[in-house]
Amino acid sequence: MRLPRLRWKRAERPNWALPFFAGLLAGAAFVYLSPDAFLTEPGFLGKSSLDRVGRIELNEGLFFLYVLKKRIGTLWLTAILSTTFAGIVTTYLFVLWTGVCGGVVAAVAVMRYGVKGLLLLAGSMMPHFICYAPAFLMLADLGFSVCSRLYYPVRDYSEPYEQKPNRRKLLLRFLLLHGLVIAGTLLESYVNPNLMTELLKIF
């Protein structure tokens, strides 16, 4: 049975900072309320774990393929979910969950190492997040836009309801997303490990 198209009031461009920072605060609060679950030694970001990471001999080619599979998998899963009736909800949940994960990592790093934890956090994000950050925002916007076009056409913030969806534009944005993810994966696999090896010497 074909689902009816619901005509809702046109929404403004989503402010992804709200669910992201809500998740960030929730993740940090969870760590502070349950420190025993994260701060045991050995444990998440523990000294012994960092020592093992600093000594590991990384096969960069295999690591690249592993990371690429993970990143492209997330991209495609989010894109597929955006074509469902609940695509807008799943997009918001994706942004929220990303914030939660970031909040947990940031809180554990700071609680374990103080200022050095902030350096560890920054180093673990460089330089690949230069590509991942805009890709994340583009993916959220694309998911919202696709679901809006399919199920809530009046709600689409990017073009009037009377116009047909610009499928070529959507395809180009999707291909650009892949390019950003691949570039980020290259940086994460071939550049970041060398940076982290040097950074971990201070821990």
C-alpha positions as CSV (number, residue, x, y, z in Angstrom):
1,M,0.0,0.0,0.0
2,R,1.4,3.4,-1.0
3,L,2.0,5.6,2.0
4,P,0.3,9.0,1.7
5,R,2.4,12.1,1.4
6,L,2.0,14.2,4.5
7,R,2.2,18.0,3.9
8,W,3.7,19.6,6.9
9,K,4.7,23.2,7.4
10,R,8.0,23.9,5.8
11,A,10.9,23.4,8.2
12,E,14.0,25.5,8.4
13,R,17.4,24.0,7.8
14,P,18.0,21.6,10.7
15,N,20.5,22.9,13.4
16,W,22.6,19.7,13.8
17,A,24.6,21.4,16.6
18,L,21.6,20.9,19.0
19,P,21.4,17.1,18.9
20,F,25.1,16.7,18.6
21,F,26.0,18.8,21.7
22,A,23.1,17.2,23.5
23,G,24.7,13.9,22.8
24,L,28.1,15.2,23.8
25,L,26.8,16.4,27.2
26,A,24.9,13.1,27.7
27,G,28.0,11.0,26.9
28,A,30.2,13.1,29.3
29,A,27.6,13.0,32.0
30,F,27.4,9.2,31.7
31,V,31.1,8.8,32.2
32,Y,31.1,11.2,35.2
33,L,28.2,9.3,36.8
34,S,29.6,5.9,36.1
35,P,33.4,6.3,36.3
36,D,34.1,2.7,37.3
37,A,32.8,1.5,34.0
38,F,35.4,3.5,32.1
39,L,38.3,4.3,34.3
40,T,39.6,0.9,35.4
41,E,43.1,0.0,34.6
42,P,43.6,-1.6,32.1
43,G,40.6,-0.2,30.4
44,F,39.4,2.3,27.8
45,L,42.3,4.7,27.0
46,G,44.3,3.2,29.9
47,K,48.0,3.6,30.1
48,S,48.7,0.0,29.1
49,S,46.4,0.3,26.1
50,L,48.2,3.5,24.9
51,D,51.5,1.7,25.4
52,R,50.4,-1.1,23.1
53,V,49.1,1.3,20.5
54,G,52.5,3.1,20.6
55,R,54.4,-0.1,20.0
56,I,52.2,-1.7,17.3
57,E,53.6,-2.2,13.8
58,L,50.7,-1.1,11.6
59,N,50.1,-2.5,8.2
60,E,48.8,0.7,6.7
61,G,47.3,-0.9,3.6
62,L,45.2,-3.4,5.6
63,F,44.3,-0.7,8.1
64,F,43.1,1.5,5.3
65,L,40.8,-1.2,3.9
66,Y,39.5,-1.9,7.4
67,V,38.7,1.8,8.1
68,L,37.3,2.3,4.7
69,K,34.9,-0.6,5.2
70,K,33.7,0.9,8.5
71,R,33.3,4.4,7.2
72,I,31.6,3.5,3.9
73,G,29.4,1.1,5.8
74,T,28.2,3.9,8.1
75,L,27.7,6.2,5.1
76,W,25.5,3.6,3.2
77,L,23.6,2.5,6.3
78,T,22.6,6.1,7.1
79,A,21.8,6.8,3.4
80,I,19.6,3.7,3.2
81,L,17.8,4.6,6.5
82,S,17.1,8.1,5.1
83,T,14.9,6.6,2.4
84,T,12.5,5.1,4.9
85,F,9.5,6.7,6.5
86,A,11.5,7.2,9.7
87,G,14.5,8.7,7.9
88,I,14.4,12.1,9.6
89,V,14.2,10.4,13.0
90,T,17.1,8.1,12.2
91,T,19.2,11.0,11.0
92,Y,18.7,12.9,14.2
93,L,19.5,9.8,16.2
94,F,22.7,9.3,14.1
95,V,23.8,12.9,15.0
96,L,22.9,12.4,18.6
97,W,24.7,9.1,18.9
98,T,27.8,10.6,17.3
99,G,27.7,13.3,20.0
100,V,27.3,10.7,22.7
101,C,30.4,8.7,21.5
102,G,32.4,11.9,21.3
103,G,31.3,12.9,24.8
104,V,32.4,9.6,26.2
105,V,35.8,9.7,24.6
106,A,36.4,13.3,25.6
107,A,35.4,12.7,29.2
108,V,37.5,9.6,29.7
109,A,40.5,11.3,28.1
110,V,40.2,14.4,30.4
111,M,39.5,12.4,33.5
112,R,42.5,10.1,32.9
113,Y,45.1,12.6,31.7
114,G,43.9,16.1,32.3
115,V,45.3,18.6,29.9
116,K,47.3,15.8,28.2
117,G,44.0,14.1,27.6
118,L,42.9,17.1,25.4
119,L,46.1,16.7,23.4
120,L,45.4,13.0,23.0
121,L,41.9,13.8,21.9
122,A,43.0,16.5,19.4
123,G,45.8,14.2,18.0
124,S,43.4,11.3,17.5
125,M,41.2,13.5,15.3
126,M,43.9,15.0,13.1
127,P,44.2,15.4,10.2
128,H,41.3,13.2,9.0
129,F,38.5,15.1,10.7
130,I,39.2,17.9,8.3
131,C,37.4,15.6,5.8
132,Y,35.1,13.8,8.2
133,A,33.6,16.9,9.8
134,P,32.1,18.3,6.6
135,A,31.2,14.8,5.4
136,F,29.3,14.3,8.7
137,L,27.3,17.5,8.2
138,M,26.7,16.8,4.5
139,L,25.5,13.2,5.3
140,A,23.0,14.6,8.0
141,D,21.7,17.2,5.5
142,L,21.4,14.6,2.7
143,G,19.5,12.2,4.9
144,F,17.1,14.9,6.1
145,S,16.6,16.1,2.5
146,V,16.0,12.7,1.0
147,C,13.4,11.7,3.5
148,S,11.7,15.1,3.2
149,R,11.5,14.7,-0.6
150,L,10.1,11.2,-0.4
151,Y,7.6,11.5,2.4
152,Y,7.2,15.1,3.5
153,P,7.7,17.2,0.3
154,V,6.5,20.5,1.7
155,R,8.9,20.1,4.6
156,D,11.9,20.0,2.3
157,Y,14.0,23.2,3.0
158,S,16.0,23.1,-0.1
159,E,13.5,23.6,-2.9
160,P,9.7,24.4,-3.4
161,Y,7.3,21.5,-3.3
162,E,6.1,22.2,-6.8
163,Q,9.6,21.5,-8.2
164,K,10.6,17.9,-9.0
165,P,13.5,16.5,-6.9
166,N,16.9,17.3,-8.4
167,R,18.2,13.7,-8.5
168,R,21.4,14.7,-10.3
169,K,22.2,17.1,-7.5
170,L,21.5,14.5,-4.9
171,L,23.8,12.0,-6.7
172,L,26.6,14.5,-7.0
173,R,26.3,15.3,-3.3
174,F,26.4,11.6,-2.5
175,L,29.5,11.1,-4.7
176,L,31.2,14.1,-3.1
177,L,30.5,12.4,0.3
178,H,32.3,9.3,-0.9
179,G,35.2,11.4,-1.9
180,L,35.5,13.1,1.4
181,V,35.2,9.8,3.3
182,I,37.9,8.2,1.1
183,A,40.2,11.2,1.6
184,G,39.6,11.1,5.4
185,T,40.3,7.4,5.4
186,L,43.6,7.9,3.6
187,L,44.6,10.5,6.2
188,E,43.4,8.4,9.1
189,S,45.4,5.3,7.8
190,Y,48.6,6.8,6.6
191,V,49.1,10.1,8.4
192,N,47.4,9.9,11.8
193,P,49.3,6.8,13.0
194,N,52.6,8.6,12.6
195,L,51.2,11.6,14.5
196,M,49.9,9.4,17.3
197,T,53.2,7.5,17.6
198,E,55.0,10.8,18.3
199,L,52.2,12.1,20.6
200,L,52.1,8.9,22.7
201,K,55.7,9.4,23.7
202,I,54.6,12.0,26.3
203,F,52.2,9.6,28.0
